[in-house]
Amino acid sequence: MHVDPRAPELTANDFVAMMNASRMCVLVHDAATKNILWANPAACEMLGWSLTELRPLKANHMSSSAQQYDRVIGRAWLQEAVDNGASRIQWDYRTKTGRVIPTDAVAMRVELAQGPAVMVQFRDIEREQEIERELRLTTSYVDALAHRTSTVALMLDATGALRFATDTAVALIGADPDEPLGPLTAYGRLRVDGRAATWAEVLQRARPTTAVQLEVPRDEGDPVWLEGSLERLQEADGEALLMILHDVSGRVQEEMRRERELHRENYLARYTAMGDMAMAIAHELGQPLAAAGNFLAGVRARAQATGAGSADLVYGIDSAVRQIERARTIVEAVRAFVGHLEHVRQVVDLNEVVEQCLYFVRLRAAPLGVRVVVRRHPEPLEVRCERVLTGQVVLNLCFNAIDEMAACEPERRQLTITTRAGEGVGVLTVDDQGRGLPHDPFEKSFTAKEHGSGIGLALSYRIITRQHGTIWARRREEGGSRFGFTLPLAD
């Protein structure tokens, strides 16, 4: 350090003046006797004694009466500074009024003109101890909040990354407690006002608070629904966000259950209306169909009698008659379905039902490039069912699968129809290689198709179950979906 030779030297009085001006409390003890030789004004002010009053005092007069502040311990502390040059201790001084003040005290050996002495510098640390106690208390509160509360609390930064989560939150969102938490959207889908939302949208709405939902999917079972608020906090070192959530899965699932029940009630109302309409249509169609058949039979007989009918004309007339007969059969089947289908006595080969449907299935599949593969049970598979309506179910499942694969790559467009025998039942399955099922379609009452009637699968379900069968749908592990049904074997 460069010293200016022209600068005046400090005198002993200058050092005394600086010591008197210091707010650090100073006591000077004789190194041998440990008697107080001098105290600066800051020490006199804190302890409440004048310098004259301080000089005759001993450790027991100006220290806490607790055992750790005994006079012997105080002298040993001062002696350690004499022997080693310095010693530090937390010492509780007692003022003239009896107030005990905790201090951080440092004793240092100093060489005075009259001989060695010990200079003790100390400061009031009572406020620091109070702050430390408050911090410990706050830490215990935070620890209780993090590990023992059922409240779901999350701290996030402006990017949506999780910085802190309570134990309950970690368990509900499925996070690994031993790994960094990462972005919130990695664990669930944010929702605002009942619709999906991005983190940026939710953050924009937090001015400073907004309501928010978090849907946490599960590999198995229903998702977990969390609901609460997101609050923007202004911190000294940046911006933070606090999300407080509560598990409302029970309430949300109950609302979904009520919604499904409402859909079912609407379906039943439509089903009843369809029954009435079917009976009316079946009644009204019977006579026109019979008349059309009679007209065609008359035309055919006249053409044959006059010899004016070509083979093509006769074939066309016969084909039209067969279609009219099929329509009459369907009408009668619909009337039976609306009536007492539970008491089916027909015995039908399920392989034959498939065979009768194949023409229409291939007709639908060919324009879309869908390959149709049939895997029949090697022997007749006789079941109890209504032939025509069961065939309509097969067509409905096949047509749905074909429509599903229309948007897939050409090499994936394959429809597989399989019949086999189960335990007391005949089984038919329809496999496609489409996108797979997003949900159980038999839980829905209405179709997702733009021009669908909303009754196809629901009606198929009704036809099969009223014949004492079962019907299901599931996602295939290799991709696509499988629809299937069972019907009781005839034997």
Phi, psi and omega in degrees: 000132180279131179247126179286118182295342181275349182289138180291147178280146178281140179263173178299322178298325178297318180293322177297318179299317180294321180293323178292330181277343183292143175272355174282129181286136183227130171237140178245123181250147172292135185296328184272306187271342183069012176290152179283126179262326186199154176217141177277165184304325181297321179291319179297321181294316181294315185278342176085008179246152173280168179301319180298321181286329183288323191303319181278354186286149176249176184301322183289340179279331189234023178231164177300149181279359178297152187299325183289354178246027179298153184301323181297319181293322179296317180295322180294323179296314179295322180293326177299322177292323177298317184283321188251352179099332180198152177203141184237146182202155169266116187236131178266108176276154175244128183280176180298330181275356180097357180287134179264128182240118176286137181224157170260114189242135178238123178257131181228139176283130177231147180259112177261171180298325182274354179135180182292147177217170177241120177260121180255121175252129181217156180220151180290121178244021181298315180294323179296320178294322177297317179296320179297318178296319178297321178294319177297320179295316178298319178299320179293323176297314180297320179296318178296319179296319185286325191246344188234354182266154175272356179289139177267108182238133180229138172249131183229158171263182186294341179274355182090009178278138180283129177253337181202144177212138175293161180302321179298318179296316180301318181292318185288322182275354176078028180277158175270115183297343181263002182240157174303144188289316179080192183288147180298322183292352175285344183254338183192179181255127177281144179222141177226130180055036176081003180236159179293144182217152176272166177299321181299321179293317180295318180298321180296327182281342182282084182232069358266357186229146174212151175282147184208152173237151176229120178259116182254110182289155176238146178299325178228139177087184183287153177290161175268131179250123178243141184221141179176222186224156173241125183238133178275128181246134177264112180254159181296326184257019178143195184251138178226161180228137180249126178244120177249122185232160175227146180284113180243026183302318181300315181294316181295317180295326176294320177297319178295321179297317179296323179295319177297319178298321178296318177299319180295320178297319177296320179297315181299322177297316179293322180296318178297317178297321178296323177299314178298317179295320181297318179296318180294317180294316180300321179293317184284330183281337184303310182292314178300322180294317178297319180296317179298319177298319179295318179300315180295320178298321178295317179299317181296316181296320181292321180296321180289324182292321182273348183072015182270350184270126176282169178297323179294319180296315180297319178298318180296318180295316180298320178296318179296320178296318179298320179293324177294320178296321177297318179298319179296321179296318179297318180299316179296322179295321178297319179297321178293322180297315180292335181274256188237066181290341181299337184256057181284132178240002178288142172248121189230140172279117183298330176297322179292323177301315178298316182300320180291334181273341189299323181302313183288326179296313181293325178299322179284326187280326188303311182298336182262003178070028180268125177278136181250120180245132181241129177238097185273151169296136187296341180239162176307135183246084188276123180232163176265116179192170173272117191303307188294313182291325176295322174298322177296325176294316178300315179298318182297315179295318180293316181297319178298318180294319179297314179298323180296321184277356181299332182265003182269169176296146184305322183290345180265357186276083177225130178251129182239121177252127184231135171240142179203167179262134174250198180279094179080006183221155167265139185241135173233131177233150177234115182252136172236170179241040181277212186279347182090162185277126174282340180199173178287114184292339180279358171274348182256147179262344185234151181284159174264357180287146183297320184248019181283158179276344180083013185233354187304297182292323179297320179291321176300317178301317182292318181299312184291314183292329178286347175260021177065031177250183175232153179220143185209171175210142179206160177282138178272139181298325180277005178109147181087195185227159174232123172252143180202163175213160175237152174223150183296136174294148184293331183268000000 
